[in-house]
Amino acid sequence: MSLRALVNGYGFLGRRVARALASGKVPGVKLVAVARSTGYIHRPGGLTLEELEGDIASLEGFVEGSPISLLEDGKVDLLIELTPTNLPTGEPALTHIKTALSRGIDVVTANKAPIALAYRELTELSRSTGALLLFEGTVGGGIPLVSLRRFCLRGDEVLSIRGILNGTTNYILSRMHFEGLTFELALREAQNLGIAERDPTLDIEGYDTALKLLILANSVMGLNRRLEDVRITGISRVTADAVSLAKEAGLAVKLIGSVSPDGHLTVAPRLVKLNDPICVHGTLNAVTFRLRTAGDLTLIGEGAGEPTVTSILNDVWEVVTVRGRLTGARGT
C-alpha cells in the first residue's frame, strides 16, 4: 500500500516534484493531491502525469480554497510543503505543517521560514506524534548539509559553520569581482537572467542567508536560536571600489553566514581569500563545517533551483524507507 502524498505549492519546485512522483520515481508513494495558491485537485486513486501537463485549475474536480481540509480529514499520509517563503510569519506553510504533524502526517518541506522561525516547536510536535519532519531542501539546494550531519557525522561534533548560502548574492558579487560592475548593474543583470527576484530584498539584505543559517545552527549544532539572534548586514552597500580593492589584495567580497563556536550567528559581507575552499563564484554555495575530530569539511554545489528537487525527493525516499521498516505500509 502506498503513502498518499499532497504536494502543496505548484511553482518551480512543486511542478517538478509532482511530476516525479506521478511518474513513479519514488516507489511506495502515490500522488493524490496537488495544491496551488487558488485551490487544489484531489484524486484518491492518484494523479497521472498527463493530468499534470497543463493547468491543474482546468481539471475536473478542482476545488477553490485551501487544501488544509485534506490534512484535517486524514486524506493524505505525507505533506510535501513547497509554498513560497513568507517573512515574518512563515504562513500559510507553518499552519499546514503544524496541522499535518499534529495528526501524525509526515512532512517534507523546502520552505525555509517555518523551519527557521519555529524549529523547536515543530520538532517537539514531530516527536510527540511520531510524524517525520524532513527539510533538507531548505538549505543548500542539492547539497546534503542536514542529512550529512544526521547520517554521517554523528560520531563527531560540529564546532562552527561558515559559508555562502545564497546564490543570488554570490552571483552579484562575482560579477562585481570579475567584470567590475556596480552593485546596481549586477543586480539588474541577475534579475534579467531570473537569478534575482523582482523584489530581491530577502536575498540582498541577507535575510535568506539568515534563515538558512538558523536552520543549520539549530538542526546541525543543536542550538536554540531565533531570527532576532542573528546579526544581519546585506550587500546593498558594497561598492565596486571596495570589491576592486579586495581583488587587488588577493581577496574577494562574499556574503558569509557564520555560526561561531560560542554560538553567535552573523550574516555580513566578508573578505575571503581566493584560495579559501568556500570562495566559490557564480550561483554556487559553499559551506565549511569545523568538526572537533575530523577538522574542516567543505561542501560545494548549486544552492537552488533544480538540485533542490533532489533533496526533496531524497527526503521522500527516507519517509518511505522509515515507514516501510516500521509498519510495512501505510495508506490506501
C-alpha positions in Angstrom: 0.0 0.0 0.0 1.3 3.4 -1.0 1.8 6.6 1.1 -0.8 9.2 -0.2 1.1 12.4 -0.9 -0.1 16.0 -1.2 2.3 18.5 -3.0 1.3 21.9 -1.6 2.8 24.7 -3.8 2.8 24.3 -7.5 5.6 26.6 -8.6 9.1 25.7 -10.0 9.8 23.0 -7.3 6.2 21.8 -6.9 5.7 21.0 -10.6 8.9 19.0 -10.8 8.3 17.1 -7.6 4.7 16.4 -8.5 5.7 15.1 -11.9 8.4 12.9 -10.5 6.0 11.3 -8.0 3.3 10.9 -10.6 5.8 9.1 -12.9 6.6 6.6 -10.1 10.1 7.9 -9.4 9.7 7.1 -5.7 8.0 3.6 -5.3 5.7 3.4 -2.4 4.3 7.0 -2.9 1.0 7.8 -4.7 0.4 11.5 -5.6 -3.2 12.0 -4.6 -3.3 15.8 -4.4 -1.7 18.9 -5.7 -2.4 22.5 -4.5 -1.7 25.9 -5.8 -2.5 29.4 -4.4 -6.0 29.3 -5.8 -7.1 25.8 -4.9 -6.4 22.1 -5.2 -7.1 18.9 -7.0 -7.6 15.6 -5.1 -7.7 12.2 -6.8 -7.9 9.4 -4.2 -6.8 6.9 -6.9 -3.8 9.1 -7.8 -3.0 11.8 -10.2 -1.5 10.9 -13.6 1.4 12.5 -15.3 -0.9 13.5 -18.2 -3.1 15.4 -15.8 -0.2 17.5 -14.6 0.9 18.6 -18.1 -1.5 21.5 -18.2 -3.0 24.0 -15.7 -4.4 21.9 -12.7 -7.1 24.6 -12.3 -8.7 23.4 -15.5 -9.0 19.8 -14.3 -12.4 18.4 -13.4 -12.9 18.4 -9.6 -10.6 21.4 -9.0 -11.6 22.9 -5.6 -11.0 26.6 -4.8 -9.5 27.3 -1.4 -7.0 25.8 1.0 -6.1 22.1 0.9 -5.9 22.0 4.7 -9.1 20.0 4.8 -7.3 17.1 3.2 -4.9 17.1 6.2 -7.7 17.6 8.8 -9.8 14.7 7.2 -6.9 12.3 7.0 -6.9 12.0 3.3 -3.1 12.1 2.9 -0.2 10.5 4.7 2.6 12.8 3.5 2.6 16.6 3.1 5.2 18.0 0.8 5.1 21.7 1.6 6.6 23.9 -1.1 4.7 27.2 -0.9 6.8 30.4 -1.1 8.8 31.6 1.9 7.0 34.3 3.9 8.5 36.6 6.5 7.8 37.4 9.2 5.1 34.8 9.9 6.0 31.7 7.9 2.3 31.4 6.9 0.4 29.6 5.5 3.1 26.9 5.4 3.6 27.0 9.2 -0.1 26.2 9.8 -0.1 23.5 7.1 3.0 21.8 8.8 1.6 22.1 12.3 -1.8 20.6 11.2 -0.1 17.7 9.5 2.3 16.9 12.3 -0.4 17.1 15.0 -2.3 14.4 13.1 0.7 12.2 12.6 1.1 13.1 9.0 4.7 13.1 7.8 6.1 16.3 6.4 8.8 17.1 3.8 9.4 20.7 3.1 11.8 23.1 1.3 10.1 26.2 2.8 12.7 27.9 5.0 10.6 30.2 7.1 8.6 27.7 9.2 11.7 25.6 10.0 13.8 28.7 10.8 11.1 30.5 12.8 9.6 27.6 14.7 12.2 24.8 14.7 11.9 23.8 18.3 8.1 23.9 18.3 7.9 21.8 15.1 10.5 19.2 16.1 8.8 18.8 19.5 5.4 18.3 17.8 7.0 15.8 15.5 8.4 13.8 18.3 5.1 13.9 20.3 3.1 12.4 17.4 5.8 10.2 15.8 5.4 12.1 12.5 8.6 12.7 10.5 9.7 16.3 9.7 12.4 16.4 7.0 13.7 19.7 5.5 16.9 19.0 3.5 15.7 21.2 0.7 15.5 24.3 2.9 19.3 24.9 2.8 21.9 24.5 0.1 19.8 23.3 -2.7 21.1 19.8 -3.6 24.0 19.9 -1.0 23.2 17.3 1.7 24.0 19.5 4.7 21.3 18.5 7.2 21.3 14.8 6.3 25.1 14.7 6.3 25.1 15.6 9.9 22.3 13.2 10.7 23.7 10.2 9.0 27.5 10.7 8.5 28.8 12.9 11.3 27.0 11.5 14.4 30.4 10.4 15.7 31.8 13.9 15.7 30.8 17.4 17.0 30.2 20.4 14.7 32.0 23.3 16.4 31.3 26.1 13.9 29.7 26.7 10.5 30.8 29.2 7.8 29.7 29.6 4.3 28.0 31.1 1.3 24.3 30.2 1.4 22.7 32.4 -1.2 23.3 32.0 -4.9 21.8 35.4 -5.9 24.1 37.5 -3.8 27.1 35.3 -4.8 26.3 35.9 -8.5 26.1 39.7 -7.9 29.3 39.8 -6.0 31.0 37.5 -8.6 30.0 39.8 -11.4 31.3 42.8 -9.5 34.6 41.0 -8.8 35.3 39.7 -12.3 33.7 42.3 -14.5 33.9 45.4 -12.4 30.1 46.0 -12.5 28.4 48.3 -9.9 26.0 46.6 -7.5 23.1 48.1 -9.3 24.2 46.8 -12.7 25.0 43.4 -11.4 21.6 43.2 -9.6 19.8 44.2 -12.8 21.6 41.6 -14.8 20.7 38.9 -12.2 17.1 40.0 -12.4 17.1 39.8 -16.2 18.5 36.3 -16.0 15.9 35.2 -13.5 18.6 34.7 -10.8 17.2 37.5 -8.6 13.6 38.1 -7.8 11.7 41.2 -8.9 11.8 42.2 -5.3 15.3 41.0 -4.2 15.1 42.3 -0.6 15.2 38.9 1.1 18.4 38.0 -0.8 20.4 41.2 -1.0 19.6 42.3 2.6 20.8 38.9 4.0 17.5 37.5 5.3 17.5 34.4 3.1 21.0 33.6 4.3 20.0 34.3 7.9 17.0 31.8 7.7 19.3 29.1 6.3 21.9 29.8 8.9 19.3 29.5 11.6 18.2 26.1 10.3 21.8 24.9 10.3 22.6 26.3 13.7 19.5 24.6 15.3 19.5 21.3 13.4 23.2 20.7 12.9 24.7 22.3 16.0 21.7 21.7 18.3 21.3 25.4 19.3 18.1 27.1 20.1 18.4 30.4 18.2 15.8 32.7 16.7 15.9 35.2 13.9 16.4 38.1 16.3 19.6 36.4 17.4 21.2 36.8 14.0 23.2 40.0 13.3 22.4 40.7 9.6 24.1 43.0 7.1 23.3 42.7 3.4 25.3 43.6 0.3 23.4 46.6 -1.0 26.1 49.0 0.3 29.0 47.0 -1.2 30.7 49.3 -3.8 32.6 48.5 -6.9 35.6 50.2 -5.5 35.6 48.0 -2.4 35.4 44.9 -4.5 38.2 46.1 -6.7 40.5 46.9 -3.8 39.8 43.4 -2.3 40.6 41.8 -5.7 44.0 43.7 -5.8 44.8 42.2 -2.4 44.0 38.7 -3.5 40.7 38.7 -1.7 37.0 38.5 -2.7 34.0 40.1 -1.0 31.4 37.4 -0.2 28.2 37.4 1.8 29.1 35.0 4.6 26.8 33.3 7.1 28.6 32.0 10.2 27.9 30.3 13.5 30.8 30.8 15.9 32.0 28.2 18.4 30.3 30.3 21.1 27.0 30.2 19.3 26.9 33.7 17.8 25.2 34.0 14.4 26.2 36.6 11.8 25.4 37.4 8.2 27.6 40.0 6.6 29.9 40.8 3.6 33.4 39.5 4.4 36.8 39.4 2.8 37.6 35.9 1.8 41.0 34.6 0.5 40.8 33.5 -3.1 42.2 30.1 -2.2 39.7 29.6 0.6 37.6 26.5 -0.2 34.4 28.5 0.3 35.5 31.2 -2.2 33.2 29.9 -5.0 31.7 32.1 -7.7 28.5 32.4 -9.7 25.4 30.9 -8.1 27.4 28.2 -6.2 27.0 27.7 -2.5 29.8 26.5 -0.2 29.7 25.6 3.5 32.5 24.6 5.8 31.7 22.6 9.0 34.5 22.7 11.5 34.5 19.3 13.4 36.1 18.6 16.7 37.9 15.4 15.4 37.8 15.5 11.6 38.7 19.1 11.2 37.2 21.2 8.3 34.8 19.7 5.9 33.7 21.9 2.9 30.8 21.1 0.7 30.1 22.9 -2.6 27.2 22.9 -5.0 24.3 24.7 -6.6 22.3 26.2 -3.9 18.8 26.5 -5.5 16.7 25.5 -8.5 16.7 22.0 -10.0 19.2 20.5 -7.5 16.7 21.2 -4.7 14.3 18.7 -6.2 16.9 16.0 -5.5 16.9 17.0 -1.8 13.1 16.9 -1.6 12.9 13.5 -3.3 15.7 12.1 -1.1 13.6 13.2 2.0 10.5 11.5 0.4 12.6 8.3 0.0 13.5 8.5 3.7 9.9 8.7 4.6 9.1 5.6 2.5 12.1 3.8 4.0 11.2 4.6 7.6 7.5 3.8 7.2 8.3 0.6 5.3 10.7 -0.5 8.1 8.4 0.4 10.9 4.9 -0.6 9.6 5.3 -2.4 6.3 2.9 0.0 4.6 0.5 2.8 5.4 -2.3 4.5 3.5 -4.6 3.2 0.8 
